[in-house]
Amino acid sequence: MEPAKTITCVECGGTAHLLSQRPVDDPFEPGDTVAYTCEDCNHRLDLVLDEDEEVGEFAGQ
Ligand SMILES: [Zn+2]
């Protein structure tokens, strides 16, 4: 599965960018933790990937 490249920062409402990278042959899986850093306030956000979270084109396969 593929986490969102950017999310909304919970601290300031700015754009937080995906920090974590995985090789193509070892992709993210549900339960993995992905880190984002806000470009505005540098707040770090850690998200746990959730199997229930449908991500665009990857949904329903
Ligand atoms: Zn922020």
N, CA, C, O and the ligand as a Tripos MOL2 file, in Angstrom:
@<TRIPOS>MOLECULE
protein
  245   243    62     0     0
PROTEIN
NO_CHARGES

@<TRIPOS>ATOM
      1 N           0.8390   -1.1960    0.0000 N.3       1 MET1
      2 CA          0.0000    0.0000    0.0000 C.3       1 MET1
      3 C           0.8730    1.2440    0.0000 C.2       1 MET1
      4 O           2.0590    1.1990    0.3270 O.2       1 MET1
      5 N           0.2700    2.3220   -0.3650 N.am      2 GLU2
      6 CA          1.0200    3.5620   -0.5460 C.3       2 GLU2
      7 C           0.4400    4.6540    0.3550 C.2       2 GLU2
      8 O          -0.7280    5.0130    0.2080 O.2       2 GLU2
      9 N           1.2320    5.1820    1.2780 N.am      3 PRO3
     10 CA          0.7210    6.2660    2.1230 C.3       3 PRO3
     11 C           0.6220    7.5630    1.3390 C.2       3 PRO3
     12 O           1.2730    7.7270    0.3070 O.2       3 PRO3
     13 N          -0.1920    8.4790    1.8320 N.am      4 ALA4
     14 CA         -0.3140    9.7810    1.1940 C.3       4 ALA4
     15 C           1.0250   10.5060    1.2250 C.2       4 ALA4
     16 O           1.7550   10.4240    2.2130 O.2       4 ALA4
     17 N           1.3480   11.2120    0.1530 N.am      5 LYS5
     18 CA          2.6130   11.9410    0.0880 C.3       5 LYS5
     19 C           2.6130   13.1450    1.0180 C.2       5 LYS5
     20 O           3.6480   13.5150    1.5700 O.2       5 LYS5
     21 N           1.4560   13.7440    1.1830 N.am      6 THR6
     22 CA          1.3310   14.8810    2.0840 C.3       6 THR6
     23 C           0.0550   14.7390    2.8970 C.2       6 THR6
     24 O          -0.9310   14.1570    2.4460 O.2       6 THR6
     25 N           0.0970   15.2800    4.0970 N.am      7 ILE7
     26 CA         -1.0950   15.3500    4.9360 C.3       7 ILE7
     27 C          -1.1730   16.7470    5.5340 C.2       7 ILE7
     28 O          -0.2390   17.5400    5.4090 O.2       7 ILE7
     29 N          -2.2830   17.0400    6.1790 N.am      8 THR8
     30 CA         -2.4330   18.3390    6.8240 C.3       8 THR8
     31 C          -1.8810   18.2880    8.2410 C.2       8 THR8
     32 O          -2.2320   17.4070    9.0260 O.2       8 THR8
     33 N          -1.0210   19.2370    8.5550 N.am      9 CYS9
     34 CA         -0.4140   19.3020    9.8780 C.3       9 CYS9
     35 C          -1.4810   19.5760   10.9350 C.2       9 CYS9
     36 O          -2.3070   20.4770   10.7880 O.2       9 CYS9
     37 N          -1.4460   18.7790   12.0030 N.am     10 VAL10
     38 CA         -2.4390   18.9670   13.0580 C.3      10 VAL10
     39 C          -2.1200   20.1860   13.9190 C.2      10 VAL10
     40 O          -2.9880   20.6900   14.6320 O.2      10 VAL10
     41 N          -0.8940   20.6530   13.8540 N.am     11 GLU11
     42 CA         -0.4850   21.7730   14.6980 C.3      11 GLU11
     43 C          -0.8560   23.1190   14.0860 C.2      11 GLU11
     44 O          -1.3910   23.9890   14.7720 O.2      11 GLU11
     45 N          -0.5740   23.2880   12.8050 N.am     12 CYS12
     46 CA         -0.7280   24.6100   12.2030 C.3      12 CYS12
     47 C          -1.5880   24.5980   10.9520 C.2      12 CYS12
     48 O          -1.8760   25.6550   10.3910 O.2      12 CYS12
     49 N          -2.0020   23.4240   10.5080 N.am     13 GLY13
     50 CA         -2.8240   23.3600    9.3070 C.3      13 GLY13
     51 C          -2.0290   23.4530    8.0220 C.2      13 GLY13
     52 O          -2.6090   23.5200    6.9380 O.2      13 GLY13
     53 N          -0.6970   23.4570    8.1270 N.am     14 GLY14
     54 CA          0.1710   23.5130    6.9560 C.3      14 GLY14
     55 C           0.2790   22.1440    6.2930 C.2      14 GLY14
     56 O          -0.4270   21.2010    6.6530 O.2      14 GLY14
     57 N           1.1800   22.0590    5.3160 N.am     15 THR15
     58 CA          1.3720   20.8100    4.5930 C.3      15 THR15
     59 C           2.5350   20.0340    5.1800 C.2      15 THR15
     60 O           3.6510   20.5430    5.2810 O.2      15 THR15
     61 N           2.2610   18.7970    5.5670 N.am     16 ALA16
     62 CA          3.3110   17.9280    6.0870 C.3      16 ALA16
     63 C           3.6630   16.8990    5.0240 C.2      16 ALA16
     64 O           2.7820   16.2770    4.4310 O.2      16 ALA16
     65 N           4.9600   16.7260    4.7890 N.am     17 HIS17
     66 CA          5.4380   15.8560    3.7190 C.3      17 HIS17
     67 C           5.9280   14.5210    4.2630 C.2      17 HIS17
     68 O           6.4890   14.4400    5.3560 O.2      17 HIS17
     69 N           5.7040   13.4940    3.4830 N.am     18 LEU18
     70 CA          6.1280   12.1500    3.8590 C.3      18 LEU18
     71 C           7.6440   12.0710    3.9770 C.2      18 LEU18
     72 O           8.3710   12.4440    3.0570 O.2      18 LEU18
     73 N           8.1060   11.5830    5.1140 N.am     19 LEU19
     74 CA          9.5430   11.4100    5.3450 C.3      19 LEU19
     75 C          10.0050   10.0020    5.0250 C.2      19 LEU19
     76 O          11.0720    9.7910    4.4490 O.2      19 LEU19
     77 N           9.1820    9.0500    5.4100 N.am     20 SER20
     78 CA          9.5830    7.6510    5.3130 C.3      20 SER20
     79 C           9.6440    7.2040    3.8580 C.2      20 SER20
     80 O           8.8000    7.5770    3.0420 O.2      20 SER20
     81 N          10.6370    6.4150    3.5540 N.am     21 GLN21
     82 CA         10.7790    5.8490    2.2190 C.3      21 GLN21
     83 C          10.9340    4.3410    2.3520 C.2      21 GLN21
     84 O          11.5390    3.8500    3.3050 O.2      21 GLN21
     85 N          10.3950    3.6270    1.4120 N.am     22 ARG22
     86 CA         10.5900    2.1750    1.3860 C.3      22 ARG22
     87 C          11.0280    1.7810   -0.0140 C.2      22 ARG22
     88 O          10.5790    2.3860   -0.9870 O.2      22 ARG22
     89 N          11.8960    0.7800   -0.1420 N.am     23 PRO23
     90 CA         12.2620    0.2900   -1.4770 C.3      23 PRO23
     91 C          11.0490   -0.3190   -2.1740 C.2      23 PRO23
     92 O          10.1210   -0.7960   -1.5210 O.2      23 PRO23
     93 N          11.0640   -0.2980   -3.5100 N.am     24 VAL24
     94 CA          9.9120   -0.7780   -4.2710 C.3      24 VAL24
     95 C           9.6130   -2.2470   -4.0070 C.2      24 VAL24
     96 O           8.4640   -2.6770   -4.1080 O.2      24 VAL24
     97 N          10.6510   -3.0240   -3.6680 N.am     25 ASP25
     98 CA         10.4150   -4.4480   -3.4310 C.3      25 ASP25
     99 C          10.0520   -4.7380   -1.9730 C.2      25 ASP25
    100 O           9.8910   -5.8950   -1.5860 O.2      25 ASP25
    101 N           9.9250   -3.6730   -1.1660 N.am     26 ASP26
    102 CA          9.5460   -3.8470    0.2340 C.3      26 ASP26
    103 C           8.6130   -2.7120    0.6390 C.2      26 ASP26
    104 O           8.9720   -1.8630    1.4550 O.2      26 ASP26
    105 N           7.4250   -2.7020    0.0680 N.am     27 PRO27
    106 CA          6.5290   -1.5500    0.2330 C.3      27 PRO27
    107 C           5.9190   -1.4860    1.6300 C.2      27 PRO27
    108 O           6.0480   -2.4070    2.4370 O.2      27 PRO27
    109 N           5.2560   -0.3740    1.8800 N.am     28 PHE28
    110 CA          4.5430   -0.1970    3.1380 C.3      28 PHE28
    111 C           3.4300   -1.2230    3.2750 C.2      28 PHE28
    112 O           2.8140   -1.6440    2.2960 O.2      28 PHE28
    113 N           3.1950   -1.6050    4.5090 N.am     29 GLU29
    114 CA          2.1010   -2.5190    4.8020 C.3      29 GLU29
    115 C           1.2610   -1.9440    5.9250 C.2      29 GLU29
    116 O           1.7420   -1.1210    6.7040 O.2      29 GLU29
    117 N           0.0010   -2.3730    6.0140 N.am     30 PRO30
    118 CA         -0.8320   -1.9160    7.1330 C.3      30 PRO30
    119 C          -0.1510   -2.2110    8.4610 C.2      30 PRO30
    120 O           0.4010   -3.2930    8.6590 O.2      30 PRO30
    121 N          -0.1950   -1.2450    9.3660 N.am     31 GLY31
    122 CA          0.4600   -1.3950   10.6540 C.3      31 GLY31
    123 C           1.8300   -0.7370   10.6930 C.2      31 GLY31
    124 O           2.3660   -0.4960   11.7740 O.2      31 GLY31
    125 N           2.4090   -0.4400    9.5220 N.am     32 ASP32
    126 CA          3.6680    0.2850    9.4850 C.3      32 ASP32
    127 C           3.4590    1.7250    9.9400 C.2      32 ASP32
    128 O           2.3940    2.3100    9.7430 O.2      32 ASP32
    129 N           4.4950    2.2770   10.5480 N.am     33 THR33
    130 CA          4.4460    3.6770   10.9490 C.3      33 THR33
    131 C           5.1600    4.5250    9.9050 C.2      33 THR33
    132 O           6.2870    4.2290    9.5070 O.2      33 THR33
    133 N           4.4890    5.5730    9.4750 N.am     34 VAL34
    134 CA          5.1060    6.4910    8.5260 C.3      34 VAL34
    135 C           5.2190    7.8610    9.1810 C.2      34 VAL34
    136 O           4.3350    8.2680    9.9360 O.2      34 VAL34
    137 N           6.3010    8.5690    8.8950 N.am     35 ALA35
    138 CA          6.5700    9.8590    9.5080 C.3      35 ALA35
    139 C           6.3950   10.9790    8.4920 C.2      35 ALA35
    140 O           6.7640   10.8460    7.3250 O.2      35 ALA35
    141 N           5.8350   12.0620    8.9520 N.am     36 TYR36
    142 CA          5.6730   13.2670    8.1380 C.3      36 TYR36
    143 C           6.2780   14.4340    8.8990 C.2      36 TYR36
    144 O           6.2610   14.4600   10.1300 O.2      36 TYR36
    145 N           6.8130   15.4000    8.1590 N.am     37 THR37
    146 CA          7.2790   16.6290    8.7920 C.3      37 THR37
    147 C           6.6070   17.8170    8.1310 C.2      37 THR37
    148 O           6.5240   17.9060    6.9060 O.2      37 THR37
    149 N           6.1280   18.7300    8.9670 N.am     38 CYS38
    150 CA          5.4410   19.9110    8.4670 C.3      38 CYS38
    151 C           6.4400   20.9100    7.8990 C.2      38 CYS38
    152 O           7.4680   21.1970    8.5130 O.2      38 CYS38
    153 N           6.1260   21.4330    6.7240 N.am     39 GLU39
    154 CA          7.0250   22.4040    6.1040 C.3      39 GLU39
    155 C           6.9360   23.7790    6.7610 C.2      39 GLU39
    156 O           7.8330   24.6070    6.6050 O.2      39 GLU39
    157 N           5.8620   24.0140    7.4880 N.am     40 ASP40
    158 CA          5.6660   25.3280    8.1030 C.3      40 ASP40
    159 C           6.2140   25.4090    9.5250 C.2      40 ASP40
    160 O           6.9260   26.3550    9.8630 O.2      40 ASP40
    161 N           5.8840   24.4160   10.3610 N.am     41 CYS41
    162 CA          6.2910   24.4940   11.7630 C.3      41 CYS41
    163 C           7.2640   23.3870   12.1480 C.2      41 CYS41
    164 O           7.7040   23.3180   13.2960 O.2      41 CYS41
    165 N           7.6020   22.5200   11.1980 N.am     42 ASN42
    166 CA          8.5360   21.4160   11.4490 C.3      42 ASN42
    167 C           8.0270   20.4100   12.4760 C.2      42 ASN42
    168 O           8.8000   19.6140   13.0080 O.2      42 ASN42
    169 N           6.7680   20.4480   12.7420 N.am     43 HIS43
    170 CA          6.1880   19.4500   13.6340 C.3      43 HIS43
    171 C           6.2650   18.0910   12.9640 C.2      43 HIS43
    172 O           5.9900   17.9530   11.7710 O.2      43 HIS43
    173 N           6.6440   17.0840   13.7510 N.am     44 ARG44
    174 CA          6.7050   15.7380   13.1970 C.3      44 ARG44
    175 C           5.4430   14.9710   13.5650 C.2      44 ARG44
    176 O           4.9970   14.9880   14.7120 O.2      44 ARG44
    177 N           4.8780   14.2950   12.5640 N.am     45 LEU45
    178 CA          3.6800   13.5050   12.7860 C.3      45 LEU45
    179 C           3.9700   12.0660   12.4010 C.2      45 LEU45
    180 O           4.5270   11.7970   11.3360 O.2      45 LEU45
    181 N           3.5960   11.1630   13.2580 N.am     46 ASP46
    182 CA          3.7330    9.7420   12.9530 C.3      46 ASP46
    183 C           2.3510    9.1330   12.7940 C.2      46 ASP46
    184 O           1.4920    9.2640   13.6670 O.2      46 ASP46
    185 N           2.1530    8.4710   11.6760 N.am     47 LEU47
    186 CA          0.8760    7.8240   11.4130 C.3      47 LEU47
    187 C           1.0880    6.3280   11.2800 C.2      47 LEU47
    188 O           2.0900    5.8800   10.7240 O.2      47 LEU47
    189 N           0.1490    5.5660   11.7880 N.am     48 VAL48
    190 CA          0.1570    4.1280   11.5520 C.3      48 VAL48
    191 C          -0.7930    3.8400   10.3960 C.2      48 VAL48
    192 O          -1.9640    4.2190   10.4230 O.2      48 VAL48
    193 N          -0.2680    3.1680    9.3900 N.am     49 LEU49
    194 CA         -1.0960    2.8500    8.2320 C.3      49 LEU49
    195 C          -2.2010    1.8860    8.6330 C.2      49 LEU49
    196 O          -1.9770    0.8870    9.3170 O.2      49 LEU49
    197 N          -3.3940    2.2230    8.1850 N.am     50 ASP50
    198 CA         -4.5780    1.4660    8.5690 C.3      50 ASP50
    199 C          -5.1530    0.7790    7.3390 C.2      50 ASP50
    200 O          -5.3700    1.4080    6.3030 O.2      50 ASP50
    201 N          -5.3900   -0.4930    7.4670 N.am     51 GLU51
    202 CA         -5.9030   -1.2670    6.3460 C.3      51 GLU51
    203 C          -7.2450   -0.7520    5.8430 C.2      51 GLU51
    204 O          -7.5820   -0.8780    4.6660 O.2      51 GLU51
    205 N          -8.0010   -0.1680    6.7710 N.am     52 ASP52
    206 CA         -9.3350    0.3220    6.4130 C.3      52 ASP52
    207 C          -9.2850    1.6230    5.6280 C.2      52 ASP52
    208 O         -10.2690    2.0260    5.0080 O.2      52 ASP52
    209 N          -8.1300    2.2750    5.6600 N.am     53 GLU53
    210 CA         -8.0380    3.5690    4.9990 C.3      53 GLU53
    211 C          -7.8360    3.3670    3.4990 C.2      53 GLU53
    212 O          -6.7840    2.9040    3.0570 O.2      53 GLU53
    213 N          -8.8320    3.7130    2.7490 N.am     54 GLU54
    214 CA         -8.7560    3.5040    1.3110 C.3      54 GLU54
    215 C          -8.0230    4.6620    0.6580 C.2      54 GLU54
    216 O          -8.3310    5.8290    0.9000 O.2      54 GLU54
    217 N          -7.0540    4.3210   -0.1680 N.am     55 VAL55
    218 CA         -6.2080    5.3370   -0.7660 C.3      55 VAL55
    219 C          -6.3700    5.3080   -2.2780 C.2      55 VAL55
    220 O          -5.6970    4.5600   -2.9870 O.2      55 VAL55
    221 N          -7.2800    6.1420   -2.7440 N.am     56 GLY56
    222 CA         -7.4590    6.3670   -4.1810 C.3      56 GLY56
    223 C          -7.5030    5.0930   -5.0020 C.2      56 GLY56
    224 O          -8.3430    4.2230   -4.7700 O.2      56 GLY56
    225 N          -6.6100    4.9870   -5.9480 N.am     57 GLU57
    226 CA         -6.6310    3.9190   -6.9220 C.3      57 GLU57
    227 C          -6.3350    2.5590   -6.3220 C.2      57 GLU57
    228 O          -6.5750    1.5270   -6.9490 O.2      57 GLU57
    229 N          -5.8050    2.5610   -5.0850 N.am     58 PHE58
    230 CA         -5.4730    1.2970   -4.4670 C.3      58 PHE58
    231 C          -6.6690    0.6770   -3.7650 C.2      58 PHE58
    232 O          -6.6060   -0.4670   -3.3140 O.2      58 PHE58
    233 N          -7.7590    1.4320   -3.6710 N.am     59 ALA59
    234 CA         -8.9360    0.9430   -2.9740 C.3      59 ALA59
    235 C          -9.6330   -0.1500   -3.7970 C.2      59 ALA59
    236 O          -9.7180   -0.0570   -5.0210 O.2      59 ALA59
    237 N         -10.1110   -1.1440   -3.1330 N.am     60 GLY60
    238 CA        -10.9750   -2.1310   -3.7470 C.3      60 GLY60
    239 C         -10.2950   -3.1460   -4.6420 C.2      60 GLY60
    240 O         -10.9520   -3.8060   -5.4470 O.2      60 GLY60
    241 N          -8.9950   -3.2760   -4.5110 N.am     61 GLN61
    242 CA         -8.3310   -4.2750   -5.3390 C.3      61 GLN61
    243 C          -8.3820   -5.6440   -4.7030 C.2      61 GLN61
    244 O          -7.8670   -6.6080   -5.2700 O.2      61 GLN61
    245 ZN          2.6940   22.5900   11.0440 Zn       62 ZN62
@<TRIPOS>BOND
     1     1     2 1
     2     2     3 1
     3     3     4 2
     4     3     5 am
     5     5     6 1
     6     6     7 1
     7     7     8 2
     8     7     9 am
     9     9    10 1
    10    10    11 1
    11    11    12 2
    12    11    13 am
    13    13    14 1
    14    14    15 1
    15    15    16 2
    16    15    17 am
    17    17    18 1
    18    18    19 1
    19    19    20 2
    20    19    21 am
    21    21    22 1
    22    22    23 1
    23    23    24 2
    24    23    25 am
    25    25    26 1
    26    26    27 1
    27    27    28 2
    28    27    29 am
    29    29    30 1
    30    30    31 1
    31    31    32 2
    32    31    33 am
    33    33    34 1
    34    34    35 1
    35    35    36 2
    36    35    37 am
    37    37    38 1
    38    38    39 1
    39    39    40 2
    40    39    41 am
    41    41    42 1
    42    42    43 1
    43    43    44 2
    44    43    45 am
    45    45    46 1
    46    46    47 1
    47    47    48 2
    48    47    49 am
    49    49    50 1
    50    50    51 1
    51    51    52 2
    52    51    53 am
    53    53    54 1
    54    54    55 1
    55    55    56 2
    56    55    57 am
    57    57    58 1
    58    58    59 1
    59    59    60 2
    60    59    61 am
    61    61    62 1
    62    62    63 1
    63    63    64 2
    64    63    65 am
    65    65    66 1
    66    66    67 1
    67    67    68 2
    68    67    69 am
    69    69    70 1
    70    70    71 1
    71    71    72 2
    72    71    73 am
    73    73    74 1
    74    74    75 1
    75    75    76 2
    76    75    77 am
    77    77    78 1
    78    78    79 1
    79    79    80 2
    80    79    81 am
    81    81    82 1
    82    82    83 1
    83    83    84 2
    84    83    85 am
    85    85    86 1
    86    86    87 1
    87    87    88 2
    88    87    89 am
    89    89    90 1
    90    90    91 1
    91    91    92 2
    92    91    93 am
    93    93    94 1
    94    94    95 1
    95    95    96 2
    96    95    97 am
    97    97    98 1
    98    98    99 1
    99    99   100 2
   100    99   101 am
   101   101   102 1
   102   102   103 1
   103   103   104 2
   104   103   105 am
   105   105   106 1
   106   106   107 1
   107   107   108 2
   108   107   109 am
   109   109   110 1
   110   110   111 1
   111   111   112 2
   112   111   113 am
   113   113   114 1
   114   114   115 1
   115   115   116 2
   116   115   117 am
   117   117   118 1
   118   118   119 1
   119   119   120 2
   120   119   121 am
   121   121   122 1
   122   122   123 1
   123   123   124 2
   124   123   125 am
   125   125   126 1
   126   126   127 1
   127   127   128 2
   128   127   129 am
   129   129   130 1
   130   130   131 1
   131   131   132 2
   132   131   133 am
   133   133   134 1
   134   134   135 1
   135   135   136 2
   136   135   137 am
   137   137   138 1
   138   138   139 1
   139   139   140 2
   140   139   141 am
   141   141   142 1
   142   142   143 1
   143   143   144 2
   144   143   145 am
   145   145   146 1
   146   146   147 1
   147   147   148 2
   148   147   149 am
   149   149   150 1
   150   150   151 1
   151   151   152 2
   152   151   153 am
   153   153   154 1
   154   154   155 1
   155   155   156 2
   156   155   157 am
   157   157   158 1
   158   158   159 1
   159   159   160 2
   160   159   161 am
   161   161   162 1
   162   162   163 1
   163   163   164 2
   164   163   165 am
   165   165   166 1
   166   166   167 1
   167   167   168 2
   168   167   169 am
   169   169   170 1
   170   170   171 1
   171   171   172 2
   172   171   173 am
   173   173   174 1
   174   174   175 1
   175   175   176 2
   176   175   177 am
   177   177   178 1
   178   178   179 1
   179   179   180 2
   180   179   181 am
   181   181   182 1
   182   182   183 1
   183   183   184 2
   184   183   185 am
   185   185   186 1
   186   186   187 1
   187   187   188 2
   188   187   189 am
   189   189   190 1
   190   190   191 1
   191   191   192 2
   192   191   193 am
   193   193   194 1
   194   194   195 1
   195   195   196 2
   196   195   197 am
   197   197   198 1
   198   198   199 1
   199   199   200 2
   200   199   201 am
   201   201   202 1
   202   202   203 1
   203   203   204 2
   204   203   205 am
   205   205   206 1
   206   206   207 1
   207   207   208 2
   208   207   209 am
   209   209   210 1
   210   210   211 1
   211   211   212 2
   212   211   213 am
   213   213   214 1
   214   214   215 1
   215   215   216 2
   216   215   217 am
   217   217   218 1
   218   218   219 1
   219   219   220 2
   220   219   221 am
   221   221   222 1
   222   222   223 1
   223   223   224 2
   224   223   225 am
   225   225   226 1
   226   226   227 1
   227   227   228 2
   228   227   229 am
   229   229   230 1
   230   230   231 1
   231   231   232 2
   232   231   233 am
   233   233   234 1
   234   234   235 1
   235   235   236 2
   236   235   237 am
   237   237   238 1
   238   238   239 1
   239   239   240 2
   240   239   241 am
   241   241   242 1
   242   242   243 1
   243   243   244 2
@<TRIPOS>SUBSTRUCTURE
     1 MET1         2 RESIDUE 1 A MET
     2 GLU2         6 RESIDUE 1 A GLU
     3 PRO3        10 RESIDUE 1 A PRO
     4 ALA4        14 RESIDUE 1 A ALA
     5 LYS5        18 RESIDUE 1 A LYS
     6 THR6        22 RESIDUE 1 A THR
     7 ILE7        26 RESIDUE 1 A ILE
     8 THR8        30 RESIDUE 1 A THR
     9 CYS9        34 RESIDUE 1 A CYS
    10 VAL10       38 RESIDUE 1 A VAL
    11 GLU11       42 RESIDUE 1 A GLU
    12 CYS12       46 RESIDUE 1 A CYS
    13 GLY13       50 RESIDUE 1 A GLY
    14 GLY14       54 RESIDUE 1 A GLY
    15 THR15       58 RESIDUE 1 A THR
    16 ALA16       62 RESIDUE 1 A ALA
    17 HIS17       66 RESIDUE 1 A HIS
    18 LEU18       70 RESIDUE 1 A LEU
    19 LEU19       74 RESIDUE 1 A LEU
    20 SER20       78 RESIDUE 1 A SER
    21 GLN21       82 RESIDUE 1 A GLN
    22 ARG22       86 RESIDUE 1 A ARG
    23 PRO23       90 RESIDUE 1 A PRO
    24 VAL24       94 RESIDUE 1 A VAL
    25 ASP25       98 RESIDUE 1 A ASP
    26 ASP26      102 RESIDUE 1 A ASP
    27 PRO27      106 RESIDUE 1 A PRO
    28 PHE28      110 RESIDUE 1 A PHE
    29 GLU29      114 RESIDUE 1 A GLU
    30 PRO30      118 RESIDUE 1 A PRO
    31 GLY31      122 RESIDUE 1 A GLY
    32 ASP32      126 RESIDUE 1 A ASP
    33 THR33      130 RESIDUE 1 A THR
    34 VAL34      134 RESIDUE 1 A VAL
    35 ALA35      138 RESIDUE 1 A ALA
    36 TYR36      142 RESIDUE 1 A TYR
    37 THR37      146 RESIDUE 1 A THR
    38 CYS38      150 RESIDUE 1 A CYS
    39 GLU39      154 RESIDUE 1 A GLU
    40 ASP40      158 RESIDUE 1 A ASP
    41 CYS41      162 RESIDUE 1 A CYS
    42 ASN42      166 RESIDUE 1 A ASN
    43 HIS43      170 RESIDUE 1 A HIS
    44 ARG44      174 RESIDUE 1 A ARG
    45 LEU45      178 RESIDUE 1 A LEU
    46 ASP46      182 RESIDUE 1 A ASP
    47 LEU47      186 RESIDUE 1 A LEU
    48 VAL48      190 RESIDUE 1 A VAL
    49 LEU49      194 RESIDUE 1 A LEU
    50 ASP50      198 RESIDUE 1 A ASP
    51 GLU51      202 RESIDUE 1 A GLU
    52 ASP52      206 RESIDUE 1 A ASP
    53 GLU53      210 RESIDUE 1 A GLU
    54 GLU54      214 RESIDUE 1 A GLU
    55 VAL55      218 RESIDUE 1 A VAL
    56 GLY56      222 RESIDUE 1 A GLY
    57 GLU57      226 RESIDUE 1 A GLU
    58 PHE58      230 RESIDUE 1 A PHE
    59 ALA59      234 RESIDUE 1 A ALA
    60 GLY60      238 RESIDUE 1 A GLY
    61 GLN61      242 RESIDUE 1 A GLN
    62 ZN62       245 GROUP 0 **** ****
